[in-house]
Amino acid sequence: MAKKVVATLRTSSGKNFAKVIRMVRSEKTGAYAFKENIVPSDSVKEFLAKK
């Protein structure tokens, strides 16, 4: 599946997007999990700033 996402980001219309991986802590167990999102390049900083 990762190959499909990378291929999608490399198209001419996909150059304005970035794949963002955020580490999130579970409230129940306290373990960390990773969440992946594809966001526009302009809003990467504000996406990472919010909790």
PDBQT receptor file of N, H, CA, C and O in Angstrom, charges set to zero:
ATOM      1  N   MET A   1       0.810  -1.188   0.000  1.00  0.00    +0.000 N 
ATOM      2  CA  MET A   1       0.000   0.000   0.000  1.00  0.00    +0.000 C 
ATOM      3  C   MET A   1       0.855   1.254   0.000  1.00  0.00    +0.000 C 
ATOM      4  O   MET A   1       0.450   2.274  -0.558  1.00  0.00    +0.000 OA
ATOM      5  N   ALA A   2       2.011   1.201   0.605  1.00  0.00    +0.000 N 
ATOM      6  H   ALA A   2       2.340   0.372   1.058  1.00  0.00    +0.000 HD
ATOM      7  CA  ALA A   2       2.879   2.367   0.642  1.00  0.00    +0.000 C 
ATOM      8  C   ALA A   2       3.333   2.748  -0.758  1.00  0.00    +0.000 C 
ATOM      9  O   ALA A   2       3.504   3.931  -1.051  1.00  0.00    +0.000 OA
ATOM     10  N   LYS A   3       3.530   1.768  -1.621  1.00  0.00    +0.000 N 
ATOM     11  H   LYS A   3       3.391   0.806  -1.383  1.00  0.00    +0.000 HD
ATOM     12  CA  LYS A   3       3.949   2.083  -2.979  1.00  0.00    +0.000 C 
ATOM     13  C   LYS A   3       2.868   2.869  -3.709  1.00  0.00    +0.000 C 
ATOM     14  O   LYS A   3       3.175   3.757  -4.504  1.00  0.00    +0.000 OA
ATOM     15  N   LYS A   4       1.616   2.551  -3.447  1.00  0.00    +0.000 N 
ATOM     16  H   LYS A   4       1.366   1.829  -2.801  1.00  0.00    +0.000 HD
ATOM     17  CA  LYS A   4       0.526   3.255  -4.110  1.00  0.00    +0.000 C 
ATOM     18  C   LYS A   4       0.469   4.713  -3.658  1.00  0.00    +0.000 C 
ATOM     19  O   LYS A   4       0.226   5.600  -4.476  1.00  0.00    +0.000 OA
ATOM     20  N   VAL A   5       0.687   4.970  -2.383  1.00  0.00    +0.000 N 
ATOM     21  H   VAL A   5       0.885   4.250  -1.718  1.00  0.00    +0.000 HD
ATOM     22  CA  VAL A   5       0.657   6.340  -1.868  1.00  0.00    +0.000 C 
ATOM     23  C   VAL A   5       1.794   7.149  -2.458  1.00  0.00    +0.000 C 
ATOM     24  O   VAL A   5       1.597   8.294  -2.864  1.00  0.00    +0.000 OA
ATOM     25  N   VAL A   6       2.987   6.564  -2.511  1.00  0.00    +0.000 N 
ATOM     26  H   VAL A   6       3.148   5.633  -2.182  1.00  0.00    +0.000 HD
ATOM     27  CA  VAL A   6       4.135   7.268  -3.070  1.00  0.00    +0.000 C 
ATOM     28  C   VAL A   6       3.911   7.560  -4.539  1.00  0.00    +0.000 C 
ATOM     29  O   VAL A   6       4.240   8.647  -5.014  1.00  0.00    +0.000 OA
ATOM     30  N   ALA A   7       3.354   6.602  -5.265  1.00  0.00    +0.000 N 
ATOM     31  H   ALA A   7       3.086   5.719  -4.879  1.00  0.00    +0.000 HD
ATOM     32  CA  ALA A   7       3.084   6.812  -6.680  1.00  0.00    +0.000 C 
ATOM     33  C   ALA A   7       2.044   7.911  -6.863  1.00  0.00    +0.000 C 
ATOM     34  O   ALA A   7       2.132   8.687  -7.814  1.00  0.00    +0.000 OA
ATOM     35  N   THR A   8       1.073   7.987  -5.979  1.00  0.00    +0.000 N 
ATOM     36  H   THR A   8       1.001   7.357  -5.207  1.00  0.00    +0.000 HD
ATOM     37  CA  THR A   8       0.060   9.029  -6.080  1.00  0.00    +0.000 C 
ATOM     38  C   THR A   8       0.665  10.396  -5.812  1.00  0.00    +0.000 C 
ATOM     39  O   THR A   8       0.284  11.371  -6.459  1.00  0.00    +0.000 OA
ATOM     40  N   LEU A   9       1.587  10.491  -4.885  1.00  0.00    +0.000 N 
ATOM     41  H   LEU A   9       1.897   9.699  -4.359  1.00  0.00    +0.000 HD
ATOM     42  CA  LEU A   9       2.197  11.773  -4.563  1.00  0.00    +0.000 C 
ATOM     43  C   LEU A   9       3.134  12.263  -5.659  1.00  0.00    +0.000 C 
ATOM     44  O   LEU A   9       3.423  13.457  -5.721  1.00  0.00    +0.000 OA
ATOM     45  N   ARG A  10       3.606  11.392  -6.507  1.00  0.00    +0.000 N 
ATOM     46  H   ARG A  10       3.371  10.422  -6.457  1.00  0.00    +0.000 HD
ATOM     47  CA  ARG A  10       4.549  11.781  -7.549  1.00  0.00    +0.000 C 
ATOM     48  C   ARG A  10       3.879  12.248  -8.836  1.00  0.00    +0.000 C 
ATOM     49  O   ARG A  10       4.574  12.709  -9.742  1.00  0.00    +0.000 OA
ATOM     50  N   THR A  11       2.593  12.151  -8.950  1.00  0.00    +0.000 N 
ATOM     51  H   THR A  11       2.029  11.777  -8.214  1.00  0.00    +0.000 HD
ATOM     52  CA  THR A  11       1.927  12.626 -10.155  1.00  0.00    +0.000 C 
ATOM     53  C   THR A  11       1.973  14.148 -10.201  1.00  0.00    +0.000 C 
ATOM     54  O   THR A  11       2.244  14.793  -9.188  1.00  0.00    +0.000 OA
ATOM     55  N   SER A  12       1.715  14.709 -11.342  1.00  0.00    +0.000 N 
ATOM     56  H   SER A  12       1.495  14.185 -12.165  1.00  0.00    +0.000 HD
ATOM     57  CA  SER A  12       1.813  16.165 -11.486  1.00  0.00    +0.000 C 
ATOM     58  C   SER A  12       0.812  16.902 -10.603  1.00  0.00    +0.000 C 
ATOM     59  O   SER A  12       1.106  17.998 -10.126  1.00  0.00    +0.000 OA
ATOM     60  N   SER A  13      -0.360  16.322 -10.380  1.00  0.00    +0.000 N 
ATOM     61  H   SER A  13      -0.599  15.432 -10.768  1.00  0.00    +0.000 HD
ATOM     62  CA  SER A  13      -1.340  16.974  -9.513  1.00  0.00    +0.000 C 
ATOM     63  C   SER A  13      -1.084  16.686  -8.045  1.00  0.00    +0.000 C 
ATOM     64  O   SER A  13      -1.639  17.371  -7.187  1.00  0.00    +0.000 OA
ATOM     65  N   GLY A  14      -0.266  15.700  -7.729  1.00  0.00    +0.000 N 
ATOM     66  H   GLY A  14       0.186  15.144  -8.427  1.00  0.00    +0.000 HD
ATOM     67  CA  GLY A  14      -0.015  15.316  -6.349  1.00  0.00    +0.000 C 
ATOM     68  C   GLY A  14       1.192  15.979  -5.720  1.00  0.00    +0.000 C 
ATOM     69  O   GLY A  14       1.543  15.641  -4.589  1.00  0.00    +0.000 OA
ATOM     70  N   LYS A  15       1.834  16.896  -6.395  1.00  0.00    +0.000 N 
ATOM     71  H   LYS A  15       1.549  17.170  -7.313  1.00  0.00    +0.000 HD
ATOM     72  CA  LYS A  15       3.026  17.527  -5.855  1.00  0.00    +0.000 C 
ATOM     73  C   LYS A  15       2.713  18.507  -4.738  1.00  0.00    +0.000 C 
ATOM     74  O   LYS A  15       3.627  18.954  -4.046  1.00  0.00    +0.000 OA
ATOM     75  N   ASN A  16       1.462  18.847  -4.546  1.00  0.00    +0.000 N 
ATOM     76  H   ASN A  16       0.719  18.483  -5.108  1.00  0.00    +0.000 HD
ATOM     77  CA  ASN A  16       1.082  19.806  -3.520  1.00  0.00    +0.000 C 
ATOM     78  C   ASN A  16       0.671  19.127  -2.220  1.00  0.00    +0.000 C 
ATOM     79  O   ASN A  16       0.093  19.779  -1.350  1.00  0.00    +0.000 OA
ATOM     80  N   PHE A  17       0.950  17.848  -2.067  1.00  0.00    +0.000 N 
ATOM     81  H   PHE A  17       1.420  17.319  -2.773  1.00  0.00    +0.000 HD
ATOM     82  CA  PHE A  17       0.566  17.113  -0.878  1.00  0.00    +0.000 C 
ATOM     83  C   PHE A  17       1.787  16.503  -0.205  1.00  0.00    +0.000 C 
ATOM     84  O   PHE A  17       2.803  16.240  -0.848  1.00  0.00    +0.000 OA
ATOM     85  N   ALA A  18       1.669  16.284   1.100  1.00  0.00    +0.000 N 
ATOM     86  H   ALA A  18       0.844  16.497   1.623  1.00  0.00    +0.000 HD
ATOM     87  CA  ALA A  18       2.753  15.661   1.861  1.00  0.00    +0.000 C 
ATOM     88  C   ALA A  18       2.168  14.591   2.763  1.00  0.00    +0.000 C 
ATOM     89  O   ALA A  18       1.047  14.725   3.254  1.00  0.00    +0.000 OA
ATOM     90  N   LYS A  19       2.927  13.532   2.979  1.00  0.00    +0.000 N 
ATOM     91  H   LYS A  19       3.838  13.423   2.580  1.00  0.00    +0.000 HD
ATOM     92  CA  LYS A  19       2.512  12.467   3.883  1.00  0.00    +0.000 C 
ATOM     93  C   LYS A  19       3.080  12.789   5.258  1.00  0.00    +0.000 C 
ATOM     94  O   LYS A  19       4.291  12.941   5.419  1.00  0.00    +0.000 OA
ATOM     95  N   VAL A  20       2.195  12.892   6.252  1.00  0.00    +0.000 N 
ATOM     96  H   VAL A  20       1.211  12.769   6.121  1.00  0.00    +0.000 HD
ATOM     97  CA  VAL A  20       2.598  13.272   7.601  1.00  0.00    +0.000 C 
ATOM     98  C   VAL A  20       2.339  12.099   8.535  1.00  0.00    +0.000 C 
ATOM     99  O   VAL A  20       1.261  11.506   8.524  1.00  0.00    +0.000 OA
ATOM    100  N   ILE A  21       3.344  11.774   9.343  1.00  0.00    +0.000 N 
ATOM    101  H   ILE A  21       4.220  12.256   9.352  1.00  0.00    +0.000 HD
ATOM    102  CA  ILE A  21       3.223  10.694  10.322  1.00  0.00    +0.000 C 
ATOM    103  C   ILE A  21       3.336  11.308  11.708  1.00  0.00    +0.000 C 
ATOM    104  O   ILE A  21       4.326  11.964  12.030  1.00  0.00    +0.000 OA
ATOM    105  N   ARG A  22       2.315  11.089  12.522  1.00  0.00    +0.000 N 
ATOM    106  H   ARG A  22       1.511  10.556  12.261  1.00  0.00    +0.000 HD
ATOM    107  CA  ARG A  22       2.278  11.664  13.864  1.00  0.00    +0.000 C 
ATOM    108  C   ARG A  22       2.219  10.543  14.893  1.00  0.00    +0.000 C 
ATOM    109  O   ARG A  22       1.524   9.545  14.702  1.00  0.00    +0.000 OA
ATOM    110  N   MET A  23       2.961  10.721  15.989  1.00  0.00    +0.000 N 
ATOM    111  H   MET A  23       3.526  11.532  16.143  1.00  0.00    +0.000 HD
ATOM    112  CA  MET A  23       2.949   9.749  17.071  1.00  0.00    +0.000 C 
ATOM    113  C   MET A  23       1.920  10.201  18.103  1.00  0.00    +0.000 C 
ATOM    114  O   MET A  23       1.986  11.323  18.606  1.00  0.00    +0.000 OA
ATOM    115  N   VAL A  24       0.961   9.314  18.418  1.00  0.00    +0.000 N 
ATOM    116  H   VAL A  24       0.907   8.403  18.009  1.00  0.00    +0.000 HD
ATOM    117  CA  VAL A  24      -0.138   9.635  19.323  1.00  0.00    +0.000 C 
ATOM    118  C   VAL A  24      -0.116   8.658  20.483  1.00  0.00    +0.000 C 
ATOM    119  O   VAL A  24       0.065   7.455  20.298  1.00  0.00    +0.000 OA
ATOM    120  N   ARG A  25      -0.301   9.190  21.674  1.00  0.00    +0.000 N 
ATOM    121  H   ARG A  25      -0.448  10.167  21.824  1.00  0.00    +0.000 HD
ATOM    122  CA  ARG A  25      -0.305   8.334  22.867  1.00  0.00    +0.000 C 
ATOM    123  C   ARG A  25      -1.734   7.955  23.232  1.00  0.00    +0.000 C 
ATOM    124  O   ARG A  25      -2.613   8.815  23.285  1.00  0.00    +0.000 OA
ATOM    125  N   SER A  26      -1.964   6.673  23.483  1.00  0.00    +0.000 N 
ATOM    126  H   SER A  26      -1.249   5.975  23.440  1.00  0.00    +0.000 HD
ATOM    127  CA  SER A  26      -3.280   6.175  23.857  1.00  0.00    +0.000 C 
ATOM    128  C   SER A  26      -3.590   6.570  25.296  1.00  0.00    +0.000 C 
ATOM    129  O   SER A  26      -2.734   6.462  26.173  1.00  0.00    +0.000 OA
ATOM    130  N   GLU A  27      -4.813   7.025  25.533  1.00  0.00    +0.000 N 
ATOM    131  H   GLU A  27      -5.508   7.113  24.820  1.00  0.00    +0.000 HD
ATOM    132  CA  GLU A  27      -5.210   7.418  26.883  1.00  0.00    +0.000 C 
ATOM    133  C   GLU A  27      -5.435   6.202  27.785  1.00  0.00    +0.000 C 
ATOM    134  O   GLU A  27      -5.194   6.275  28.990  1.00  0.00    +0.000 OA
ATOM    135  N   LYS A  28      -5.888   5.098  27.219  1.00  0.00    +0.000 N 
ATOM    136  H   LYS A  28      -6.083   5.038  26.240  1.00  0.00    +0.000 HD
ATOM    137  CA  LYS A  28      -6.181   3.899  28.015  1.00  0.00    +0.000 C 
ATOM    138  C   LYS A  28      -4.908   3.182  28.464  1.00  0.00    +0.000 C 
ATOM    139  O   LYS A  28      -4.718   2.931  29.654  1.00  0.00    +0.000 OA
ATOM    140  N   THR A  29      -4.037   2.852  27.504  1.00  0.00    +0.000 N 
ATOM    141  H   THR A  29      -4.192   3.056  26.537  1.00  0.00    +0.000 HD
ATOM    142  CA  THR A  29      -2.886   2.017  27.821  1.00  0.00    +0.000 C 
ATOM    143  C   THR A  29      -1.597   2.812  27.991  1.00  0.00    +0.000 C 
ATOM    144  O   THR A  29      -0.660   2.326  28.625  1.00  0.00    +0.000 OA
ATOM    145  N   GLY A  30      -1.527   3.996  27.453  1.00  0.00    +0.000 N 
ATOM    146  H   GLY A  30      -2.288   4.391  26.938  1.00  0.00    +0.000 HD
ATOM    147  CA  GLY A  30      -0.303   4.787  27.520  1.00  0.00    +0.000 C 
ATOM    148  C   GLY A  30       0.703   4.423  26.442  1.00  0.00    +0.000 C 
ATOM    149  O   GLY A  30       1.800   4.979  26.403  1.00  0.00    +0.000 OA
ATOM    150  N   ALA A  31       0.339   3.495  25.569  1.00  0.00    +0.000 N 
ATOM    151  H   ALA A  31      -0.552   3.043  25.601  1.00  0.00    +0.000 HD
ATOM    152  CA  ALA A  31       1.230   3.086  24.485  1.00  0.00    +0.000 C 
ATOM    153  C   ALA A  31       1.148   4.100  23.339  1.00  0.00    +0.000 C 
ATOM    154  O   ALA A  31       0.147   4.798  23.178  1.00  0.00    +0.000 OA
ATOM    155  N   TYR A  32       2.202   4.162  22.563  1.00  0.00    +0.000 N 
ATOM    156  H   TYR A  32       3.015   3.595  22.693  1.00  0.00    +0.000 HD
ATOM    157  CA  TYR A  32       2.242   5.069  21.427  1.00  0.00    +0.000 C 
ATOM    158  C   TYR A  32       1.805   4.355  20.154  1.00  0.00    +0.000 C 
ATOM    159  O   TYR A  32       2.079   3.170  19.963  1.00  0.00    +0.000 OA
ATOM    160  N   ALA A  33       1.125   5.091  19.295  1.00  0.00    +0.000 N 
ATOM    161  H   ALA A  33       0.902   6.054  19.451  1.00  0.00    +0.000 HD
ATOM    162  CA  ALA A  33       0.711   4.574  17.994  1.00  0.00    +0.000 C 
ATOM    163  C   ALA A  33       1.017   5.639  16.952  1.00  0.00    +0.000 C 
ATOM    164  O   ALA A  33       1.110   6.823  17.274  1.00  0.00    +0.000 OA
ATOM    165  N   PHE A  34       1.170   5.224  15.724  1.00  0.00    +0.000 N 
ATOM    166  H   PHE A  34       1.095   4.262  15.462  1.00  0.00    +0.000 HD
ATOM    167  CA  PHE A  34       1.482   6.145  14.642  1.00  0.00    +0.000 C 
ATOM    168  C   PHE A  34       0.264   6.325  13.754  1.00  0.00    +0.000 C 
ATOM    169  O   PHE A  34      -0.382   5.351  13.369  1.00  0.00    +0.000 OA
ATOM    170  N   LYS A  35      -0.049   7.572  13.430  1.00  0.00    +0.000 N 
ATOM    171  H   LYS A  35       0.476   8.364  13.743  1.00  0.00    +0.000 HD
ATOM    172  CA  LYS A  35      -1.147   7.878  12.523  1.00  0.00    +0.000 C 
ATOM    173  C   LYS A  35      -0.574   8.583  11.301  1.00  0.00    +0.000 C 
ATOM    174  O   LYS A  35       0.192   9.538  11.423  1.00  0.00    +0.000 OA
ATOM    175  N   GLU A  36      -0.954   8.101  10.126  1.00  0.00    +0.000 N 
ATOM    176  H   GLU A  36      -1.577   7.325  10.027  1.00  0.00    +0.000 HD
ATOM    177  CA  GLU A  36      -0.468   8.667   8.877  1.00  0.00    +0.000 C 
ATOM    178  C   GLU A  36      -1.600   9.409   8.182  1.00  0.00    +0.000 C 
ATOM    179  O   GLU A  36      -2.721   8.908   8.096  1.00  0.00    +0.000 OA
ATOM    180  N   ASN A  37      -1.301  10.602   7.687  1.00  0.00    +0.000 N 
ATOM    181  H   ASN A  37      -0.391  11.009   7.756  1.00  0.00    +0.000 HD
ATOM    182  CA  ASN A  37      -2.284  11.400   6.952  1.00  0.00    +0.000 C 
ATOM    183  C   ASN A  37      -1.599  12.044   5.761  1.00  0.00    +0.000 C 
ATOM    184  O   ASN A  37      -0.394  12.295   5.789  1.00  0.00    +0.000 OA
ATOM    185  N   ILE A  38      -2.364  12.307   4.722  1.00  0.00    +0.000 N 
ATOM    186  H   ILE A  38      -3.342  12.103   4.699  1.00  0.00    +0.000 HD
ATOM    187  CA  ILE A  38      -1.868  13.053   3.583  1.00  0.00    +0.000 C 
ATOM    188  C   ILE A  38      -2.572  14.404   3.604  1.00  0.00    +0.000 C 
ATOM    189  O   ILE A  38      -3.795  14.491   3.496  1.00  0.00    +0.000 OA
ATOM    190  N   VAL A  39      -1.768  15.455   3.746  1.00  0.00    +0.000 N 
ATOM    191  H   VAL A  39      -0.775  15.385   3.834  1.00  0.00    +0.000 HD
ATOM    192  CA  VAL A  39      -2.315  16.811   3.870  1.00  0.00    +0.000 C 
ATOM    193  C   VAL A  39      -1.672  17.700   2.818  1.00  0.00    +0.000 C 
ATOM    194  O   VAL A  39      -0.597  17.375   2.314  1.00  0.00    +0.000 OA
ATOM    195  N   PRO A  40      -2.308  18.815   2.476  1.00  0.00    +0.000 N 
ATOM    196  CA  PRO A  40      -1.693  19.770   1.551  1.00  0.00    +0.000 C 
ATOM    197  C   PRO A  40      -0.396  20.333   2.141  1.00  0.00    +0.000 C 
ATOM    198  O   PRO A  40      -0.291  20.513   3.354  1.00  0.00    +0.000 OA
ATOM    199  N   SER A  41       0.575  20.604   1.296  1.00  0.00    +0.000 N 
ATOM    200  H   SER A  41       0.490  20.458   0.310  1.00  0.00    +0.000 HD
ATOM    201  CA  SER A  41       1.876  21.086   1.755  1.00  0.00    +0.000 C 
ATOM    202  C   SER A  41       1.776  22.398   2.511  1.00  0.00    +0.000 C 
ATOM    203  O   SER A  41       2.595  22.668   3.389  1.00  0.00    +0.000 OA
ATOM    204  N   ASP A  42       0.792  23.211   2.188  1.00  0.00    +0.000 N 
ATOM    205  H   ASP A  42       0.126  22.991   1.475  1.00  0.00    +0.000 HD
ATOM    206  CA  ASP A  42       0.645  24.506   2.847  1.00  0.00    +0.000 C 
ATOM    207  C   ASP A  42       0.239  24.372   4.310  1.00  0.00    +0.000 C 
ATOM    208  O   ASP A  42       0.578  25.232   5.122  1.00  0.00    +0.000 OA
ATOM    209  N   SER A  43      -0.472  23.322   4.654  1.00  0.00    +0.000 N 
ATOM    210  H   SER A  43      -0.748  22.623   3.993  1.00  0.00    +0.000 HD
ATOM    211  CA  SER A  43      -1.017  23.201   6.005  1.00  0.00    +0.000 C 
ATOM    212  C   SER A  43      -0.296  22.159   6.858  1.00  0.00    +0.000 C 
ATOM    213  O   SER A  43      -0.864  21.682   7.840  1.00  0.00    +0.000 OA
ATOM    214  N   VAL A  44       0.931  21.795   6.513  1.00  0.00    +0.000 N 
ATOM    215  H   VAL A  44       1.393  22.182   5.716  1.00  0.00    +0.000 HD
ATOM    216  CA  VAL A  44       1.659  20.775   7.280  1.00  0.00    +0.000 C 
ATOM    217  C   VAL A  44       1.993  21.290   8.673  1.00  0.00    +0.000 C 
ATOM    218  O   VAL A  44       1.786  20.580   9.657  1.00  0.00    +0.000 OA
ATOM    219  N   LYS A  45       2.507  22.516   8.770  1.00  0.00    +0.000 N 
ATOM    220  H   LYS A  45       2.675  23.092   7.970  1.00  0.00    +0.000 HD
ATOM    221  CA  LYS A  45       2.909  23.049  10.078  1.00  0.00    +0.000 C 
ATOM    222  C   LYS A  45       1.722  23.189  11.018  1.00  0.00    +0.000 C 
ATOM    223  O   LYS A  45       1.825  22.843  12.195  1.00  0.00    +0.000 OA
ATOM    224  N   GLU A  46       0.604  23.688  10.523  1.00  0.00    +0.000 N 
ATOM    225  H   GLU A  46       0.520  23.970   9.567  1.00  0.00    +0.000 HD
ATOM    226  CA  GLU A  46      -0.560  23.844  11.404  1.00  0.00    +0.000 C 
ATOM    227  C   GLU A  46      -1.173  22.491  11.751  1.00  0.00    +0.000 C 
ATOM    228  O   GLU A  46      -1.777  22.352  12.815  1.00  0.00    +0.000 OA
ATOM    229  N   PHE A  47      -1.035  21.494  10.885  1.00  0.00    +0.000 N 
ATOM    230  H   PHE A  47      -0.545  21.607  10.020  1.00  0.00    +0.000 HD
ATOM    231  CA  PHE A  47      -1.516  20.146  11.197  1.00  0.00    +0.000 C 
ATOM    232  C   PHE A  47      -0.712  19.543  12.344  1.00  0.00    +0.000 C 
ATOM    233  O   PHE A  47      -1.273  18.920  13.245  1.00  0.00    +0.000 OA
ATOM    234  N   LEU A  48       0.608  19.733  12.304  1.00  0.00    +0.000 N 
ATOM    235  H   LEU A  48       1.064  20.239  11.572  1.00  0.00    +0.000 HD
ATOM    236  CA  LEU A  48       1.456  19.178  13.359  1.00  0.00    +0.000 C 
ATOM    237  C   LEU A  48       1.356  19.977  14.662  1.00  0.00    +0.000 C 
ATOM    238  O   LEU A  48       1.632  19.440  15.735  1.00  0.00    +0.000 OA
ATOM    239  N   ALA A  49       0.968  21.238  14.580  1.00  0.00    +0.000 N 
ATOM    240  H   ALA A  49       0.744  21.674  13.708  1.00  0.00    +0.000 HD
ATOM    241  CA  ALA A  49       0.874  22.085  15.771  1.00  0.00    +0.000 C 
ATOM    242  C   ALA A  49      -0.326  21.720  16.621  1.00  0.00    +0.000 C 
ATOM    243  O   ALA A  49      -0.255  21.792  17.848  1.00  0.00    +0.000 OA
ATOM    244  N   LYS A  50      -1.443  21.324  15.986  1.00  0.00    +0.000 N 
ATOM    245  H   LYS A  50      -1.501  21.266  14.989  1.00  0.00    +0.000 HD
ATOM    246  CA  LYS A  50      -2.637  20.997  16.770  1.00  0.00    +0.000 C 
ATOM    247  C   LYS A  50      -2.520  19.624  17.390  1.00  0.00    +0.000 C 
ATOM    248  O   LYS A  50      -1.817  18.755  16.875  1.00  0.00    +0.000 OA
ATOM    249  N   LYS A  51      -3.210  19.431  18.496  1.00  0.00    +0.000 N 
ATOM    250  H   LYS A  51      -3.782  20.137  18.914  1.00  0.00    +0.000 HD
ATOM    251  CA  LYS A  51      -3.158  18.139  19.185  1.00  0.00    +0.000 C 
ATOM    252  C   LYS A  51      -4.425  17.364  19.001  1.00  0.00    +0.000 C 
ATOM    253  O   LYS A  51      -4.549  16.253  19.516  1.00  0.00    +0.000 OA
TER     254      LYS A  51
